[in-house]
Amino acid sequence: MSEESRKPEEIQEEEPCQEMEQEHQGPEMTGDNQEAAQEEAGREESGETAQEGQESGEEQADAKEPEKKDKKTEQIEELTDRLQRSMAEFDNYRKRTEKEKAGMYVVGAREVIEKILPVVDNFERGLASAQEGDPFAEGIQMVYKQLMTALSDMGVTPIEAVGQVFNPDLHNAVMHVEDPEAGENVIVEELQKGYLYKDFVVRYSMVKVAN
């Protein structure tokens, strides 16, 4: 059947279908519409990029905070270490000073004791030659005992000699004698009494030693 032989009703029925198809397909994209769509997509992408940059900046800021805390912690530890070192150095200085003071006191006391010992020796010689029953000798004996008590309270003690084995740290051998009854290197006589001040020798004992 040719188009001319068609009925007008059939031609009119086909036209609405074509219009419906065009409406269903939507309007065609013109050049202006395409540019607008691209600009809108670019704005969306730039917005997402800015948001991502902000998030990354926040992450970097969060990452820097622990570093600041670590630096503060390091400074605190460094200052604490310096304080502990200073306290240790001060404690060592205090102990060293106290030791030096004690040493100076010992040196001073030894010098005083060395000057008193000759007086003690003279007391002993006088008492050795005194007669029994002499009132004057009895008074000297009392003064001698008082002096020796004071020295003992200070820490002064006589060095044992007779019958002891010779010790070069305590005794000074000035004579050697042959004595078969005594043992070898045994002190048989004390010529001058020696004294200790605490653990220090103030005066060595002068002795005779058997060979």
C-alpha positions in Angstrom: 0.0 0.0 0.0 1.4 3.4 -1.0 1.6 6.5 1.3 -0.9 8.2 -0.8 -3.4 5.4 -0.4 -3.1 5.6 3.4 -5.9 6.9 5.3 -5.5 10.2 7.0 -6.5 8.5 10.3 -3.4 6.2 10.1 -1.1 9.1 9.4 -2.4 11.1 12.4 -2.0 8.1 14.7 1.8 7.7 13.8 2.7 11.3 14.6 2.0 11.2 18.3 4.2 8.2 18.7 7.1 10.0 17.2 6.6 12.9 19.5 6.5 10.6 22.5 9.8 9.0 21.5 11.4 12.4 21.2 10.1 13.4 24.7 11.4 10.1 26.1 14.8 10.6 24.7 15.1 14.1 26.3 16.4 17.3 24.8 19.5 17.2 22.8 22.7 18.5 24.4 23.7 21.7 22.8 27.2 23.2 23.0 26.2 25.6 25.8 24.6 22.8 27.8 27.8 20.7 27.5 30.0 23.6 28.7 27.6 24.2 31.7 27.7 20.6 32.6 31.5 20.5 32.4 31.7 23.7 34.6 29.4 22.1 37.2 31.5 18.9 37.2 34.7 21.0 37.6 33.1 22.8 40.6 32.2 19.5 42.2 35.7 18.1 41.7 37.3 21.3 43.0 35.0 21.1 46.1 36.0 17.5 46.7 39.7 18.5 46.2 39.4 21.3 48.7 37.7 19.1 51.2 40.4 16.4 50.8 43.1 19.1 51.2 41.4 20.3 54.4 41.2 16.8 55.7 44.9 16.2 54.9 45.8 19.5 56.6 43.9 18.4 59.7 45.7 15.0 59.7 49.1 16.8 59.4 48.1 19.1 62.3 47.2 16.0 64.4 50.5 14.4 63.4 52.5 17.5 64.5 50.8 17.5 68.0 52.6 14.4 69.2 55.9 15.8 68.0 55.4 18.9 70.1 54.6 16.7 73.1 57.7 14.7 72.5 59.8 17.8 72.4 58.4 19.0 75.7 58.9 15.5 77.2 62.5 15.6 76.0 63.1 19.0 77.6 61.6 17.8 80.9 63.8 14.7 80.8 66.9 16.8 80.0 66.1 19.3 82.8 65.4 16.4 85.3 68.7 14.8 84.3 70.6 18.1 84.9 69.0 18.5 88.3 69.9 15.0 89.3 73.5 15.5 88.2 73.7 18.8 90.1 72.3 17.1 93.2 74.8 14.2 92.9 77.7 16.6 92.4 76.6 18.7 95.4 76.3 15.6 97.5 79.8 14.5 96.5 81.1 17.9 97.2 79.5 17.9 100.7 81.0 14.4 101.5 84.4 15.5 100.2 84.3 18.7 102.2 83.4 16.8 105.4 86.2 14.3 104.8 88.7 17.1 104.3 87.5 18.8 107.5 87.8 15.5 109.4 91.3 15.1 108.0 92.3 18.6 109.0 91.0 17.9 112.5 93.0 14.7 112.7 96.2 16.6 111.6 95.6 19.3 114.1 94.9 16.9 116.9 98.1 14.8 116.1 100.2 18.0 116.3 98.8 18.8 119.7 99.3 15.2 121.0 102.9 15.1 119.7 103.7 18.2 121.8 102.0 16.7 124.9 103.8 13.3 124.7 107.2 14.6 125.9 105.4 15.9 129.0 104.0 12.4 129.5 107.4 10.9 129.2 108.8 13.3 131.9 106.0 12.3 134.2 106.8 8.7 133.8 110.6 9.2 134.4 109.9 11.2 137.5 107.5 8.6 138.9 109.9 5.8 138.1 112.6 7.5 140.3 110.3 8.6 143.1 110.4 6.9 146.5 107.5 5.0 147.9 105.4 6.9 150.5 106.5 10.3 149.2 103.5 12.6 149.4 104.8 14.7 146.5 105.2 11.7 144.3 101.6 10.6 145.1 100.4 14.0 144.0 102.4 13.7 140.7 100.9 10.2 140.2 97.4 11.6 140.5 98.1 14.4 137.9 99.6 11.8 135.6 96.5 9.6 135.8 94.3 12.6 135.1 96.4 13.5 132.0 96.3 9.9 130.7 92.5 9.7 131.2 92.1 12.9 129.2 94.3 11.6 126.4 92.4 8.3 126.4 89.0 10.1 126.1 90.5 11.9 123.0 91.3 8.5 121.4 95.0 8.3 122.3 96.2 4.8 123.2 99.7 3.4 123.8 101.1 0.9 121.3 101.8 -2.5 122.7 105.5 -3.5 122.2 107.2 -5.9 124.6 106.5 -9.5 123.7 104.9 -8.6 120.3 106.2 -9.5 116.9 108.0 -6.5 115.3 105.6 -4.5 113.0 107.2 -1.8 110.9 103.9 0.0 110.8 103.9 0.5 114.6 107.5 -0.1 115.8 110.8 1.5 115.1 113.7 -1.0 115.7 116.8 0.8 116.9 118.7 -2.2 118.3 119.0 -5.9 117.5 120.1 -8.4 120.2 120.8 -12.1 120.3 118.4 -13.7 122.7 117.9 -17.5 122.3 115.0 -17.4 124.7 113.0 -14.9 122.6 111.5 -15.8 119.2 112.7 -14.3 116.0 111.7 -10.7 115.4 110.1 -10.5 118.8 110.4 -7.2 120.8 112.4 -7.7 124.0 112.5 -4.1 125.3 110.8 -0.8 124.7 113.0 2.3 124.8 110.3 4.8 124.2 106.6 4.3 124.3 104.6 4.8 121.1 101.1 6.1 120.8 98.1 5.9 118.4 95.5 8.6 117.8 92.5 6.6 116.7 93.9 4.6 113.7 96.9 7.0 113.1 100.3 6.6 114.5 101.3 9.7 116.4 104.7 8.3 117.5 106.3 5.0 116.7 107.6 2.8 119.5 111.4 2.7 119.8 112.3 -1.0 120.6 114.9 -3.7 120.8 114.3 -6.7 118.6 115.7 -10.2 119.0 117.3 -11.8 115.9 
